[in-house]
């Protein structure tokens, strides 16, 4: 069933667990995420980043996800990830996304508040929830995300930001990176605890790939309700493809796609269980 992301994350907040938000870009990635959610009887968020709009038909993609979600017994949300343009957000809302993320983290806090507040007003009129971000994530290895400066989230700024914008959930920068870590992860869990005390909305952790399991578990207990995962799933799929073409003379595309999906499902299962404290 397709549900509003805010409702999904409020349930996670009350239950002290987190929902996996898998970045997707194809039928196989969508099917992998939903099949894992069904097997584990856990909710899942299907996340499409604005950067994939040139290669993905947004309206067709939304129709596909909604059709699959309607048949599923588990809650499924459709989320626009890391959008910078108001036009992209409006397009996603019209296509039926249940939540959108406006990323104004590159702006000074006052401008980020002004722009985010405008998006919140537009989205809430359509019954769509909004994620925003203050602070930013640095770019690690094997990521296709834009590079931030790694500024950590200030708790008082987070409190003021949420109060002034009315966002439904907030991405907190506590030291994770987009992609895989280049060195030892330095995650500021005490900072996360202070942010969670300062705001009452569900918190989001970007940069789930490569983050040690124990750190993730502690982050969830401190208030993280949504964890974004992209790079580890991508790496597993690409590694499978490399091996498949090295070992087989000329594999059929249908076989390759099926087996690649199974590979992604295995990685996604690990994350879903971890976030659900299984």
N, C-alpha and C positions, 0 to 999 in steps of 0.2 A: 504494500500500500504506500502511496506517495503521501508524505506528511510534511508539515511545516517544520523547518529545521529548529526554530526556537523551541517548539514543543518537545522535540526529540532531545535537545540539549538540557532543557529544564529537568526532564526525567533523569538524564545522566547526572546532573548536578545533585539531585535529591538522592540518587542511588550510589553516589561516589564511584562512578565508572566513567570511561570515556568512549566516544564513538569514533571509529576510524573514518577519515575522509580521504578516499583514494582518488588521486588525480587520474583521469581517464582521457582517452583520445581515440577510441575505436570500439567497435562492437565487442571484441574479445575482452578488453579491459573492463567494460561495463558488466558483461556476463560473469567474468571472474569475480568481481566484487560482490555482485548480488548472490551468486551461487554460494559463496563462502558465508555471507550473512545468513542465508537460509539454512545451511548446514549447521551453523553455530547458534542459530536462533537469536541473532543479535541485529540491532539496527545498523545501517550503513549510510554514509554520505557519498554520493557520486559527485565529484568535483571537476568542473571543466574550467581551465584557466583562460583568461582573456587572450593570452599569447597564442592559443591554439585556434582562435577564430579564423585565421586565414586558411587553415587546412580542414576545418570541421564546419559542416553546415549546422549552425546553431539551432535553427528551428527543427530541422530533421533529427538532430541529436536529441533535443528535448522530447520530441515525439516518441523516439525510440525508447528513451529511459522511462517515460510515463507509461508506455504500453507494457513494458516488462514489469514495472513497479506495480501496476494494477493487478497483475497475476500473482504477486508475491505476498506471502503471509506475514512478512517482517516489515517494519517501518523503513522506508527509503526516502532520503531527501536528495534534492537536486540543487547543487550549489555552484554559484559562479565564483571562482577563486581569483584573487589578485587582479581586480579590474581597476584601471586607472582613468578610464573615459566614461563619462556619464552616458554617452550614446550606447556603449556596450552593456551597461547595467540596464538601461531601459529596454534594450533588445532582449536581454535574458528574462526580464520580468514579463514582457509580452509573450515570450516563448513558453512560460510556465515554470521557470525555476522557482524553488521554494525559499531560497535565500541568495543573497549576493554579498560579495566582499568589495568594499571600496578601500583601496590601499592608498591613503594619503600620507604615508609615513615619511615620504621625502620632503614634505612641506614643514614649515615651522608650525608649532602646535596650534596657533590661532587660526592659520589657514586650513590646517587639517580639520579642525573643529568646524569651520564654516562650510567646507566642502562636504564633509561627512554628514552634517546636519541636513543639508539639501538632499542628499541621497536618501537618508532616513525618511524624510517627509514624502518623497516620491514612492519609495518601496512600501512603506506602511499603508499608504492609501490602497495599494494592491494586495495587502495581506502578506507581503513578503518580508522576511526578517533580514537584518543587516549585520554583517561582521565588519569591524574596522581594526586598524592596527596603529599603535604608537610604539616608538622604538623601531628597530629594523634588524634583519638577519643578514649576516655576512654570507657570502657564497662559498660553498665547499666544493669538493670534487664531484664530477659527473652530474652536475645540476644544469638545467636550462633556465633557471630562474634569473631574474635581474639581481644585481649585486647591491646589497645594502652596506651601511657602514658599521653595523654591529652595535649600534647604540641600544643600551638596555632600557627597559620601561621603568619610568619613575612612578611609584605608587600614587603619590598625590596628583600627578598629572593624569594618571589613569582614572582616578576618582572624579576629577573635574571634567575630563573628556567624556566619560560615560554620562554624567549628569547633564552636560550641556548638549550632547548630540542625541541621546536616546537610543544608542545602538543596543542590539540585542545580545551580542557576544563580542568579546574583545580578544584579539591576538596579542599576547604578551611576549616581549623579547627578553629572554632570560639566559641567553648564551648559546642556544641551538643554532644550527646553520642550515641553509638550503643545500641539500646534497649530502655528501659524505664528509666527515671531519678530516681535516688535514693533519691534525695532531690529537692530543688528548682532549676530549670534550671538557669544557669548563662551564658547567651549568649552575646557575645561582639559584638554588632551591629556597634559601631564606628570602631572597627577593620575591620569588613567586608567592611565598606565604604572606608577605606584606601586601602584595598586589591583591591577593584573594581577600584579605581583610578590608582593603580599601574599596572594593567594588562588589556589587551583588549579582552581576551578570555572569553567565558561564564564560570560562576562559579557554582560549584556544592555544595549542602548541604547534607552531610550524616547525618543520625540520625533524620529523619523526625518524627518518632513515638514519641508521648508524648510532642513534642515541642509546646508551646502555639500558638494558631492561630494568634494572633496579632504579635508575634515575626516572624512567618513565613511570614506574609504579608509584614512586614517591610523588611525582608531579601530579598524577591523577588524584592521589589522596589529598593533595594541597589545593585542588580546585580545577585542574585541567579537565575539560569535558569533551573536547574534540582535538584529535591529533591528525595532522596532515601527513600523508605518506605518498611519495612519488618515486624517488630515486632508487630505492632498493628493489621495488617492483620492476622498474625499467631495466636495471642492471641484470636481474634474473632472466627477464625475457630476452634481452640482447645476447646474454651468454648462451642461452639455449639456442638461439638462432645461429650464432657463430659455430657452435658444436654440431648442429644439425647439418649445416652446409659443408662442414669439413668431413663428416662421416658418411653422408649420403651422396650418391651420384647426382641425382636430380629429384629431390623430394617434391611431392605434390603440394601446392600451396594450401589446400584444405587440411592436409595432415599437419603441416607445419603450424598453421594457425591454431588448430585444436590442441596440439601438444604444448605450444607456447602458452595458451590459456591455462592449461593444467599447471604449468610451471608457476605462473603468476598466482594461481589459487593457493598454492602451497605457501608462498611468501605472505600473501594476504591473511591466510589463516593464522599464522604466527602473530601478526599484529592484532587481529580482532580478539584473539584469546588474551593477549597481553593487556590490552586496554580494558577488557572486561574483567580483569583479575582472575582469569581462569587458569 
